[in-house]
């Protein structure tokens, strides 16, 4: 998805959450990213592991790898891929007004998809 970083800019990322550590390690092997242990909200709940892929190059590789297996979130992923490819092409250097508008359009589309799904 697209998330805002500390500077307020949109950053593409993927996140997978599961209670099976071996499954999360397998995802990491193919998708890279970092594994985080999420705190238990309740002592009766199982420990939850989350893998997050945020680096733009890792995100693009991982997103294209999982895209064929998605149904419902495929449109959201396409939106995030488009945004990441703009970042890759522009390298965050001196964006023209046209490039800013492209990013804004994608971010607005993402917001619409996020609220609708």
WOWO-V990006 format. One record per helix or strand of 2 or more residues. SS is the DSSP state (alpha for helix, beta for strand). FROM is the first residue (numbers start at 1). TO is the last residue. Records with the same first field share a line. If there is no record, write none. Layout:
BEGIN
SS: FROM-TO, FROM-TO
END
This chain:
BEGIN
beta: 2-4, 10-12, 14-18, 34-38, 48-53
alpha: 21-31, 56-69, 74-90, 97-116
END
